[in-house]
Amino acid sequence: MSDSGGSSARASVTALVGVLAAVGLLLVMITWAATLSPGDVVVGGREPSYSKPSPTAVDNADSGVDAPDRDRPRHELLWLILTVTAFGLAGLVVLAVLLSGLRWLLTLNWRRRRERDPQEVAFDTLDPPALGDAVTRGAARQRTVLSEGSPRNAIVACWHLFEQQAATVGVHRASWETSSEFTLRVLDQLSADPAAVTELADLYRDARHSRHEITEQARQHARAALDRIFDSLATTTDSP
């Protein structure tokens, strides 16, 4: 598994542990709330004070209505709200844990399947005889292009002509292929001289990507490599 995959897994585990800790804390709060009776809930943060009965209290006692009894519905409502809120939060957290765990399992399963099943790569079907004819027909043009202009531009243009010649018979570069990869694949299919192909490919990369001067000597090496490539193609074409 890659470093990014390991970091993602560690982050998922850390988040899961944090959520489980929050669930545990909420469960403790719920248990504590369940042990409280409505009369244990104090409103306003002050302990109830008791004083000597006043005439009003005596009147209330005579009327059969106790003062604490009047506050009991409000205390019961507050206790109910706290309990329902705690249970609701706990339910949401548990749901989040389940969804996170499911997502983590699905991601892990997807990664394992991707590593187990290599991606199939589609290539154009190459017709070696037709492709070989198209490439060899362009030999004169490639030699001309290689002789014109600056050595850098000439080498790059010469290499790109291989791709253009392949396109004339319906063979195209895939979206994920570089010009070098495509041309190497074509020349390998034609059984071109591998040493000459490698030398010309190195000269192309140097001319295409470097900043230093490309000399006439590099052009001469490219011309020699190109001649060896076409010589090997002619040998392959003539063989039964």
Backbone as JSON, one array per atom type, in Angstrom:
{
  "sequence": "MSDSGGSSARASVTALVGVLAAVGLLLVMITWAATLSPGDVVVGGREPSYSKPSPTAVDNADSGVDAPDRDRPRHELLWLILTVTAFGLAGLVVLAVLLSGLRWLLTLNWRRRRERDPQEVAFDTLDPPALGDAVTRGAARQRTVLSEGSPRNAIVACWHLFEQQAATVGVHRASWETSSEFTLRVLDQLSADPAAVTELADLYRDARHSRHEITEQARQHARAALDRIFDSLATTTDSP",
  "N": [[0.85, -1.2, 0.0], [0.52, 2.28, -0.68], [2.21, 5.3, 0.57], [0.37, 7.39, 0.8], [-2.01, 5.95, 0.98], [-1.56, 4.61, 3.42], [-1.43, 6.79, 5.16], [-4.04, 7.78, 4.94], [-5.46, 5.63, 6.0], [-4.5, 5.63, 8.65], [-5.45, 8.15, 9.46], [-8.2, 7.69, 9.31], [-8.53, 5.74, 11.29], [-7.74, 7.21, 13.55], [-9.73, 9.21, 13.59], [-11.94, 7.57, 14.03], [-11.39, 6.54, 16.58], [-11.55, 8.91, 18.06], [-14.26, 9.55, 17.74], [-15.46, 7.35, 18.98], [-14.61, 7.81, 21.6], [-16.05, 10.13, 22.14], [-18.62, 9.07, 22.01], [-18.52, 7.37, 24.24], [-18.3, 9.27, 26.3], [-20.76, 10.58, 26.04], [-22.48, 8.48, 26.67], [-21.87, 8.11, 29.35], [-22.85, 10.54, 30.35], [-25.54, 10.18, 29.75], [-26.17, 8.0, 31.39], [-25.75, 9.17, 33.88], [-27.72, 11.15, 33.79], [-29.96, 9.56, 33.78], [-30.04, 8.58, 36.33], [-30.91, 10.65, 37.83], [-33.59, 12.17, 39.53], [-36.64, 13.94, 38.87], [-36.87, 15.81, 40.91], [-34.28, 16.33, 41.59], [-33.22, 18.16, 39.87], [-31.97, 21.37, 39.64], [-32.98, 24.6, 39.21], [-31.62, 27.6, 37.93], [-29.31, 27.44, 39.4], [-29.15, 27.65, 42.19], [-29.45, 26.57, 45.54], [-32.46, 25.47, 47.0], [-33.98, 27.54, 49.45], [-35.21, 27.57, 52.75], [-37.5, 29.07, 54.87], [-38.99, 30.5, 57.72], [-42.38, 29.71, 57.99], [-44.58, 31.82, 56.29], [-47.43, 33.97, 56.55], [-48.67, 33.76, 54.07], [-47.76, 31.26, 53.14], [-48.96, 29.72, 55.07], [-51.57, 30.15, 54.39], [-51.55, 28.94, 51.87], [-51.04, 26.33, 52.64], [-53.34, 25.85, 54.02], [-55.05, 25.92, 51.93], [-54.45, 23.63, 50.6], [-52.43, 23.48, 48.62], [-49.17, 22.92, 47.85], [-46.12, 24.77, 47.73], [-43.61, 23.79, 46.53], [-44.75, 21.8, 44.98], [-45.93, 23.16, 42.92], [-43.78, 23.85, 41.28], [-42.92, 21.44, 40.31], [-43.85, 20.34, 37.75], [-42.39, 21.94, 35.95], [-39.75, 21.23, 36.56], [-39.8, 18.52, 35.89], [-40.21, 18.7, 33.13], [-37.82, 19.92, 32.29], [-35.97, 17.96, 33.01], [-36.82, 15.92, 31.28], [-36.27, 17.09, 28.8], [-33.46, 17.27, 28.89], [-32.77, 14.55, 29.0], [-33.86, 13.5, 26.58], [-32.4, 15.04, 24.75], [-29.78, 14.17, 25.27], [-29.95, 11.45, 24.57], [-30.6, 11.76, 21.88], [-28.29, 13.04, 20.82], [-26.44, 11.02, 21.32], [-27.44, 9.04, 19.63], [-27.0, 10.24, 17.11], [-24.21, 10.37, 17.08], [-23.53, 7.65, 17.21], [-24.61, 6.83, 14.76], [-22.94, 8.29, 13.05], [-20.52, 7.03, 13.6], [-21.02, 4.44, 12.62], [-21.43, 5.0, 9.88], [-18.92, 6.05, 9.22], [-17.29, 3.84, 9.72], [-18.33, 2.05, 7.81], [-17.71, 3.4, 5.44], [-14.92, 3.36, 5.6], [-14.42, 0.6, 5.43], [-15.44, 0.04, 2.87], [-13.71, 1.61, 1.3], [-11.25, 0.37, 1.86], [-11.74, -2.19, 0.84], [-12.11, -1.55, -1.86], [-9.54, -0.61, -2.53], [-8.02, -2.92, -2.19], [-9.14, -4.57, -4.15], [-8.43, -3.12, -6.4], [-5.65, -3.29, -6.34], [-5.4, -6.0, -6.66], [-6.6, -6.63, -9.11], [-5.2, -5.91, -12.03], [-5.19, -3.03, -14.14], [-6.63, -3.19, -17.33], [-5.07, -2.53, -20.4], [-5.69, -1.0, -23.4], [-4.55, -1.45, -26.68], [-3.9, -0.24, -29.99], [-4.52, -2.42, -32.71], [-1.81, -3.71, -34.31], [-0.66, -3.87, -37.62], [1.88, -5.41, -38.83], [3.1, -5.69, -41.55], [1.79, -3.62, -43.09], [2.33, -1.43, -41.46], [5.12, -1.45, -41.46], [5.62, -0.88, -44.16], [4.58, 1.72, -44.31], [6.31, 3.13, -42.63], [8.84, 2.75, -43.83], [8.4, 3.97, -46.28], [8.54, 6.59, -45.59], [11.2, 7.12, -45.24], [12.99, 8.65, -46.87], [11.95, 11.21, -46.56], [12.33, 11.59, -43.82], [15.11, 11.62, -43.63], [15.62, 13.93, -45.05], [14.35, 15.89, -43.46], [15.9, 15.64, -41.18], [18.23, 16.78, -42.0], [17.79, 19.46, -42.26], [17.5, 22.83, -40.92], [18.07, 23.71, -37.43], [20.14, 21.54, -35.38], [18.77, 20.65, -33.06], [15.96, 21.08, -33.56], [15.73, 19.55, -35.86], [16.27, 16.88, -35.08], [14.17, 16.41, -33.29], [11.93, 16.73, -34.99], [12.4, 14.69, -36.82], [12.09, 12.39, -35.24], [9.36, 12.61, -34.52], [8.16, 12.11, -36.93], [7.99, 9.37, -37.17], [5.74, 8.78, -35.64], [3.76, 10.1, -37.12], [3.85, 8.66, -39.51], [2.96, 6.16, -38.67], [0.36, 6.81, -38.04], [-0.83, 7.04, -40.51], [-1.65, 4.52, -41.22], [-3.58, 3.96, -39.45], [-2.73, 3.6, -36.82], [-2.49, 4.87, -33.68], [-1.31, 7.07, -31.09], [-1.81, 6.27, -27.69], [-3.77, 7.87, -25.09], [-2.39, 7.95, -22.7], [0.21, 7.56, -23.39], [3.52, 8.71, -24.04], [5.28, 10.48, -26.68], [7.72, 9.25, -27.07], [7.31, 6.71, -25.88], [5.29, 5.66, -27.51], [6.51, 5.6, -30.09], [8.67, 3.91, -29.58], [7.26, 1.58, -29.03], [6.1, 1.06, -31.53], [8.38, 0.71, -33.2], [9.55, -1.42, -31.93], [7.64, -3.38, -32.41], [8.07, -3.67, -35.1], [10.46, -4.89, -35.12], [12.85, -3.41, -35.22], [16.33, -2.39, -35.23], [17.39, -2.63, -31.99], [19.46, -1.29, -30.59], [20.07, 0.9, -32.21], [17.59, 2.18, -32.2], [17.38, 2.85, -29.47], [19.54, 4.65, -29.25], [18.75, 6.74, -30.99], [16.4, 7.49, -29.7], [17.4, 8.46, -27.27], [18.84, 10.67, -28.18], [16.71, 12.17, -29.16], [15.24, 12.73, -26.78], [17.15, 14.26, -25.45], [17.41, 16.45, -27.18], [14.81, 17.38, -27.07], [14.21, 18.03, -24.4], [16.39, 19.16, -23.05], [18.5, 22.0, -22.1], [20.95, 22.73, -22.94], [23.3, 23.31, -25.65], [22.64, 21.74, -28.76], [24.63, 19.98, -30.84], [26.18, 19.78, -34.15], [27.38, 17.36, -34.26], [25.66, 15.73, -32.8], [23.55, 15.64, -34.61], [24.74, 14.16, -36.66], [25.12, 11.7, -35.36], [22.45, 11.03, -34.97], [21.62, 10.74, -37.62], [23.12, 8.53, -38.4], [22.09, 6.57, -36.67], [19.44, 6.53, -37.57], [19.79, 5.53, -40.16], [20.66, 2.93, -39.59], [18.37, 1.94, -38.38], [16.53, 1.88, -40.54], [17.89, 0.14, -42.21], [17.69, -2.22, -40.73], [14.94, -2.56, -40.78], [14.52, -3.0, -43.49], [15.77, -5.45, -43.78], [14.14, -7.03, -42.2], [11.74, -6.84, -43.58], [12.34, -8.07, -46.01], [12.8, -10.66, -45.25], [11.32, -13.98, -45.13]],
  "CA": [[0.0, 0.0, 0.0], [1.31, 3.48, -0.8], [2.25, 6.15, 1.76], [-0.9, 8.12, 0.9], [-3.02, 5.02, 1.47], [-1.33, 4.39, 4.84], [-1.82, 8.0, 5.9], [-5.5, 7.84, 4.97], [-5.94, 4.62, 6.94], [-4.22, 6.11, 10.01], [-6.37, 9.24, 9.76], [-9.53, 7.11, 9.55], [-8.52, 5.09, 12.61], [-7.71, 8.27, 14.56], [-11.07, 9.81, 13.66], [-12.84, 6.58, 14.62], [-11.12, 6.51, 18.02], [-12.11, 10.13, 18.64], [-15.72, 9.45, 17.78], [-15.8, 6.38, 20.02], [-14.43, 8.47, 22.88], [-17.2, 11.02, 22.32], [-19.77, 8.22, 22.33], [-18.39, 6.94, 25.63], [-18.62, 10.4, 27.17], [-22.2, 10.8, 26.01], [-23.13, 7.4, 27.4], [-21.71, 8.42, 30.78], [-23.8, 11.62, 30.66], [-26.89, 9.62, 29.74], [-26.33, 7.2, 32.61], [-25.88, 10.1, 35.01], [-29.02, 11.8, 33.72], [-31.01, 8.59, 34.09], [-30.1, 8.35, 37.78], [-31.5, 11.82, 38.49], [-35.05, 12.29, 39.59], [-37.03, 15.31, 38.55], [-36.68, 16.72, 42.04], [-32.87, 16.64, 41.76], [-32.82, 19.21, 38.94], [-32.02, 22.68, 40.27], [-33.11, 25.67, 38.23], [-31.01, 28.85, 38.32], [-28.03, 27.2, 40.04], [-29.2, 27.95, 43.62], [-30.13, 25.61, 46.39], [-33.7, 26.05, 47.57], [-33.88, 27.98, 50.85], [-36.45, 27.41, 53.51], [-37.61, 30.05, 55.96], [-40.13, 30.34, 58.61], [-43.63, 29.86, 57.22], [-45.24, 33.13, 56.31], [-48.9, 33.85, 56.5], [-49.09, 33.28, 52.74], [-47.54, 29.82, 53.1], [-50.0, 29.1, 55.89], [-52.8, 30.16, 53.6], [-51.43, 27.92, 50.84], [-51.21, 25.03, 53.28], [-54.76, 25.68, 54.32], [-55.8, 25.69, 50.69], [-54.08, 22.31, 50.11], [-51.47, 23.59, 47.53], [-47.8, 23.04, 48.34], [-45.32, 25.59, 46.8], [-42.73, 22.98, 45.68], [-45.53, 21.03, 44.01], [-46.22, 23.99, 41.76], [-42.59, 23.86, 40.41], [-42.57, 20.1, 39.87], [-43.99, 20.16, 36.29], [-41.29, 22.58, 35.23], [-38.56, 20.4, 36.77], [-39.95, 17.3, 35.12], [-40.02, 19.04, 31.73], [-36.39, 20.15, 32.07], [-35.32, 16.65, 33.07], [-37.17, 15.21, 30.06], [-35.54, 17.7, 27.69], [-32.06, 16.86, 29.0], [-32.66, 13.13, 28.67], [-34.1, 13.33, 25.15], [-31.27, 15.63, 24.03], [-28.62, 13.29, 25.41], [-30.16, 10.26, 23.75], [-30.54, 12.16, 20.47], [-26.89, 13.23, 20.46], [-25.8, 9.7, 21.29], [-27.86, 8.37, 18.4], [-26.31, 10.83, 15.97], [-22.8, 9.97, 17.11], [-23.46, 6.23, 16.84], [-24.83, 6.77, 13.32], [-21.72, 8.77, 12.4], [-19.51, 5.97, 13.73], [-21.37, 3.36, 11.69], [-21.18, 5.44, 8.51], [-17.47, 6.16, 9.03], [-16.77, 2.48, 9.62], [-18.74, 1.49, 6.53], [-16.92, 4.06, 4.4], [-13.55, 2.87, 5.69], [-14.39, -0.77, 4.92], [-15.62, 0.08, 1.42], [-12.48, 2.12, 0.71], [-10.23, -0.66, 1.98], [-12.07, -3.25, -0.11], [-11.86, -1.03, -3.21], [-8.1, -0.57, -2.76], [-7.53, -4.29, -2.35], [-9.55, -5.06, -5.46], [-7.66, -2.42, -7.43], [-4.3, -3.86, -6.35], [-5.46, -7.39, -7.09], [-6.99, -6.69, -10.52], [-4.5, -4.89, -12.8], [-5.99, -2.36, -15.16], [-6.38, -3.64, -18.69], [-4.68, -1.44, -21.28], [-6.05, -1.3, -24.79], [-3.65, -0.96, -27.71], [-4.34, -0.43, -31.37], [-4.02, -3.64, -33.34], [-0.79, -3.35, -35.28], [-0.48, -4.72, -38.79], [3.3, -5.19, -39.11], [3.45, -5.39, -42.95], [1.33, -2.29, -43.49], [3.05, -0.44, -40.67], [6.49, -1.41, -41.96], [5.62, -0.17, -45.45], [4.36, 3.15, -44.07], [7.52, 3.7, -42.04], [9.93, 2.76, -44.81], [8.1, 4.96, -47.32], [8.91, 7.92, -45.1], [12.64, 7.19, -44.96], [13.61, 9.78, -47.57], [11.49, 12.45, -45.93], [12.97, 11.73, -42.51], [16.51, 12.02, -43.84], [15.61, 15.34, -45.45], [14.01, 16.69, -42.28], [17.03, 15.59, -40.26], [19.33, 17.59, -42.54], [17.38, 20.87, -42.34], [17.3, 23.57, -39.69], [19.02, 23.49, -36.33], [20.19, 20.13, -34.97], [17.74, 20.35, -32.07], [14.65, 20.95, -34.21], [15.78, 18.48, -36.86], [16.18, 15.58, -34.41], [12.81, 16.29, -32.75], [11.01, 16.54, -36.11], [12.66, 13.37, -37.38], [11.47, 11.39, -34.36], [7.91, 12.73, -34.59], [7.68, 11.56, -38.2], [7.61, 7.97, -36.95], [4.35, 8.78, -35.17], [2.9, 10.5, -38.23], [3.8, 7.56, -40.47], [2.11, 5.12, -38.1], [-1.03, 7.27, -38.09], [-1.38, 6.87, -41.86], [-2.24, 3.18, -41.33], [-4.57, 3.79, -38.38], [-2.12, 3.31, -35.51], [-2.39, 6.16, -33.0], [-0.77, 7.07, -29.73], [-2.82, 6.26, -26.62], [-3.8, 9.12, -24.31], [-1.44, 7.89, -21.6], [1.55, 7.33, -23.94], [4.32, 9.81, -24.56], [5.74, 10.25, -28.04], [8.81, 8.27, -27.01], [6.76, 5.39, -25.6], [4.56, 5.17, -28.69], [7.45, 5.27, -31.17], [9.41, 2.71, -29.17], [6.36, 0.43, -29.19], [5.96, 0.8, -32.97], [9.63, 0.18, -33.74], [9.74, -2.75, -31.35], [6.75, -4.27, -33.14], [8.66, -3.9, -36.42], [11.76, -5.57, -34.9], [13.95, -2.55, -35.63], [17.57, -2.55, -34.47], [17.13, -2.02, -30.68], [20.53, -0.37, -30.2], [19.89, 2.13, -32.99], [16.37, 2.83, -31.69], [17.71, 3.44, -28.17], [20.4, 5.81, -29.46], [17.97, 7.84, -31.55], [15.47, 7.93, -28.66], [18.16, 9.28, -26.32], [19.12, 11.94, -28.84], [15.44, 12.91, -29.2], [14.95, 13.25, -25.44], [18.12, 15.32, -25.15], [17.04, 17.63, -27.97], [13.46, 17.84, -26.7], [14.04, 18.48, -23.02], [17.57, 19.8, -22.46], [18.7, 23.43, -22.36], [22.28, 22.97, -23.5], [23.36, 23.36, -27.12], [22.68, 20.49, -29.51], [25.65, 20.24, -31.86], [26.1, 19.05, -35.42], [27.78, 15.98, -34.0], [24.45, 15.01, -32.42], [22.8, 15.4, -35.85], [25.4, 13.06, -37.37], [24.79, 10.46, -34.65], [21.05, 10.73, -35.25], [21.52, 10.25, -39.0], [23.66, 7.17, -38.42], [21.11, 5.69, -36.01], [18.28, 6.41, -38.45], [20.16, 4.62, -41.25], [20.68, 1.56, -39.07], [16.97, 1.53, -38.17], [15.92, 1.53, -41.83], [18.56, -1.07, -42.7], [17.11, -3.38, -40.04], [13.57, -2.73, -41.27], [14.6, -3.6, -44.82], [16.11, -6.86, -43.59], [12.95, -7.7, -41.66], [10.72, -6.89, -44.63], [12.76, -9.01, -47.04], [12.82, -12.03, -44.74], [10.01, -14.61, -45.3]],
  "C": [[0.89, 1.24, 0.0], [1.28, 4.27, 0.48], [0.96, 6.92, 1.92], [-2.0, 7.24, 1.42], [-2.85, 4.76, 2.95], [-1.72, 5.59, 5.67], [-3.33, 8.11, 6.02], [-6.06, 6.83, 5.97], [-5.7, 5.07, 8.38], [-5.15, 7.24, 10.39], [-7.77, 8.71, 10.05], [-9.6, 6.46, 10.92], [-8.53, 6.13, 13.71], [-9.08, 8.92, 14.72], [-12.05, 8.86, 14.33], [-12.66, 6.5, 16.13], [-11.7, 7.74, 18.7], [-13.62, 10.08, 18.75], [-16.17, 8.47, 18.85], [-15.64, 6.99, 21.42], [-15.6, 9.41, 23.17], [-18.46, 10.23, 22.66], [-19.72, 7.77, 23.77], [-18.75, 8.05, 26.6], [-20.12, 10.65, 27.2], [-22.96, 9.71, 26.76], [-23.03, 7.61, 28.91], [-22.7, 9.51, 31.19], [-25.23, 11.09, 30.7], [-27.16, 8.81, 30.99], [-26.52, 8.09, 33.83], [-27.25, 10.76, 35.01], [-30.14, 10.85, 34.11], [-31.14, 8.35, 35.59], [-30.72, 9.52, 38.52], [-33.01, 11.7, 38.49], [-35.42, 13.72, 39.27], [-36.77, 16.28, 39.68], [-35.25, 17.11, 42.24], [-32.4, 17.76, 40.86], [-33.03, 20.56, 39.6], [-32.05, 23.73, 39.19], [-32.45, 26.91, 38.76], [-29.72, 28.66, 39.09], [-28.02, 27.5, 41.52], [-29.93, 26.86, 44.36], [-31.4, 26.24, 46.93], [-33.51, 26.38, 49.03], [-35.26, 27.89, 51.5], [-36.42, 28.39, 54.67], [-38.86, 29.74, 56.77], [-41.42, 30.57, 57.83], [-44.23, 31.24, 57.4], [-46.74, 32.92, 56.3], [-49.39, 33.35, 55.15], [-48.93, 31.79, 52.63], [-48.58, 29.09, 53.91], [-51.3, 29.05, 55.12], [-52.77, 29.1, 52.52], [-51.61, 26.53, 51.42], [-52.67, 24.78, 53.59], [-55.55, 25.36, 53.06], [-55.46, 24.35, 50.06], [-53.1, 22.34, 48.95], [-50.09, 23.82, 48.1], [-46.96, 23.79, 47.31], [-44.37, 24.76, 45.97], [-43.5, 22.19, 44.64], [-45.84, 21.84, 42.76], [-45.03, 24.01, 40.78], [-42.26, 22.5, 39.83], [-42.77, 19.9, 38.38], [-42.84, 20.77, 35.5], [-40.01, 21.77, 35.37], [-38.63, 19.12, 35.95], [-39.73, 17.56, 33.63], [-38.54, 19.24, 31.4], [-35.62, 18.83, 32.07], [-35.59, 15.85, 31.8], [-36.4, 15.75, 28.86], [-34.08, 17.27, 27.7], [-31.88, 15.41, 28.57], [-32.83, 12.89, 27.18], [-32.94, 13.88, 24.33], [-30.06, 14.72, 24.08], [-28.76, 12.05, 24.55], [-30.09, 10.6, 22.26], [-29.11, 12.36, 19.99], [-26.16, 11.91, 20.37], [-26.17, 8.95, 20.02], [-27.16, 8.91, 17.17], [-24.85, 10.41, 15.92], [-22.65, 8.51, 16.71], [-23.66, 6.07, 15.33], [-23.59, 7.23, 12.56], [-20.62, 7.72, 12.46], [-19.77, 4.85, 12.73], [-21.08, 3.76, 10.25], [-19.69, 5.55, 8.23], [-16.84, 4.78, 8.88], [-17.1, 1.83, 8.29], [-17.92, 2.09, 5.39], [-15.48, 3.55, 4.41], [-13.43, 1.46, 5.12], [-14.53, -0.8, 3.4], [-14.36, 0.58, 0.72], [-11.38, 1.08, 0.74], [-10.48, -1.79, 0.98], [-11.79, -2.81, -1.55], [-10.37, -1.01, -3.51], [-7.54, -1.97, -2.97], [-7.91, -4.86, -3.71], [-8.75, -4.41, -6.57], [-6.24, -2.97, -7.51], [-4.31, -5.28, -6.89], [-5.76, -7.51, -8.58], [-6.28, -5.6, -11.3], [-5.38, -4.32, -13.89], [-5.61, -2.86, -16.55], [-6.12, -2.43, -19.59], [-4.95, -1.85, -22.71], [-5.04, -0.66, -25.74], [-4.33, -1.1, -29.07], [-3.75, -1.73, -31.91], [-3.05, -3.25, -34.45], [-0.75, -4.38, -36.41], [0.96, -4.54, -39.26], [3.63, -4.93, -40.58], [3.05, -3.99, -43.38], [2.08, -1.2, -42.74], [4.49, -0.31, -41.15], [6.59, -0.67, -43.28], [5.47, 1.34, -45.24], [5.61, 3.82, -43.52], [8.64, 3.79, -43.07], [9.67, 3.75, -45.95], [8.5, 6.37, -46.89], [10.39, 8.09, -44.85], [13.28, 8.41, -45.6], [13.21, 11.1, -46.92], [12.17, 12.66, -44.59], [14.42, 12.16, -42.65], [16.58, 13.49, -44.24], [15.34, 16.25, -44.26], [15.19, 16.75, -41.32], [18.18, 16.47, -40.72], [19.01, 19.08, -42.52], [17.27, 21.49, -40.96], [18.37, 23.28, -38.64], [19.03, 22.02, -35.94], [19.08, 19.76, -33.99], [16.38, 20.12, -32.74], [14.62, 19.79, -35.2], [15.61, 17.11, -36.21], [14.76, 15.37, -33.87], [11.82, 16.0, -33.88], [11.18, 15.16, -36.73], [11.99, 12.28, -36.54], [9.95, 11.42, -34.46], [7.34, 12.17, -35.89], [7.34, 10.07, -38.08], [6.14, 7.87, -36.52], [3.39, 9.13, -36.3], [2.76, 9.37, -39.26], [2.91, 6.43, -39.96], [0.64, 5.51, -38.19], [-1.65, 7.07, -39.47], [-2.0, 5.48, -42.07], [-3.14, 2.89, -40.13], [-4.02, 3.44, -37.02], [-1.85, 4.65, -34.83], [-1.86, 5.99, -31.58], [-1.91, 7.1, -28.73], [-2.7, 7.53, -25.79], [-2.76, 9.13, -23.21], [0.0, 7.71, -22.08], [2.23, 8.64, -24.3], [4.74, 9.48, -25.99], [6.85, 9.2, -28.06], [8.27, 6.87, -26.81], [6.05, 4.81, -26.82], [5.52, 4.75, -29.8], [8.27, 4.04, -30.83], [8.55, 1.46, -29.35], [6.22, 0.05, -30.67], [7.22, 0.14, -33.52], [9.95, -1.2, -33.17], [8.87, -3.77, -32.07], [7.32, -4.61, -34.52], [10.02, -4.58, -36.34], [12.91, -4.74, -35.44], [15.15, -2.79, -34.73], [17.43, -1.88, -33.1], [18.2, -1.03, -30.25], [20.39, 0.96, -30.93], [18.66, 2.89, -32.51], [16.66, 3.52, -30.36], [18.56, 4.69, -28.34], [19.61, 6.99, -30.01], [16.96, 8.37, -30.53], [16.18, 8.81, -27.64], [18.48, 10.64, -26.92], [17.85, 12.8, -28.92], [15.13, 13.52, -27.84], [15.89, 14.4, -25.09], [17.76, 16.59, -25.91], [15.71, 18.22, -27.52], [13.42, 18.51, -25.34], [15.23, 19.23, -22.44], [17.63, 21.28, -22.83], [20.07, 23.71, -22.98], [22.23, 22.89, -25.03], [23.41, 21.95, -27.71], [23.56, 20.73, -30.73], [25.37, 19.46, -33.14], [26.53, 17.6, -35.24], [26.57, 15.13, -33.59], [23.6, 14.71, -33.65], [23.41, 14.21, -36.62], [25.1, 11.72, -36.7], [23.34, 10.05, -34.92], [20.88, 10.18, -36.65], [22.04, 8.81, -39.1], [22.69, 6.18, -37.78], [19.89, 5.47, -36.89], [18.58, 5.45, -39.61], [20.16, 3.17, -40.78], [19.27, 1.04, -38.82], [16.35, 1.09, -39.49], [16.59, 0.31, -42.45], [17.96, -2.31, -42.04], [15.68, -3.62, -40.49], [13.56, -3.37, -42.66], [14.91, -5.08, -44.72], [14.9, -7.64, -43.11], [11.88, -7.86, -42.73], [11.05, -7.92, -45.69], [12.72, -10.45, -46.58], [11.44, -12.64, -44.86], [9.26, -14.67, -44.0]]
}
